[in-house]
Amino acid sequence: MGSCMLLWGIIKKHAYTKLIAAIILVVMAIIAVPVYLTGEPAEEAVENLTGISKAIMELHEEAAGIAIWLMSITGILALTAVIFKWKNHRASGTIFTITFVVSVICFAAMARTGYYGGQIRHTEINAGNIVNQPTDNQEGNKEKEKDDD
């Protein structure tokens, strides 16, 4: 949301819109820290449950590490843009543009992290699992074959 609003502010040259968008990005960066810190306790809570893929958890953890760094950079850039705008520094427009570009990259990293996180408990997301899972009809046929033996 912050990225979209920032893009709109840049295109329309609305200083107030850019400021609000940058503040949203700063707040999101702050909120991301405790979310990231809950990852390890969450891993400990589910790692011994059946059907949990440790490989997917590892991918999720690595993706989260990258995403939190990008979110931190985005937040710092957004705060810098706000301060530059507040002080009427002429480079503030450039900082807003750089913040937008980094925020889009950050969004992609966060989406990737969320995708891997969803696969930890929602194995139906993984297309490879869908192909390998028997349907109810196939299971019924297997039971009939066992009864015939």
Buried (B, 14 or more C-beta within 10 A) or exposed (E): EBBBBBBEBBEEEBEEBBBBBBBBBBEBBEEBEEEBEEBEEEBEEEEEEEEBBEEBBEBBBEBBBBBBEBBBBBBBBBBBBBEBBEEEBEEBBEBBBBBBEBBBBBBEBBEBBBEBBBBBBEBEBBEEBEEEEEEEEEEEEEEEEEEEE
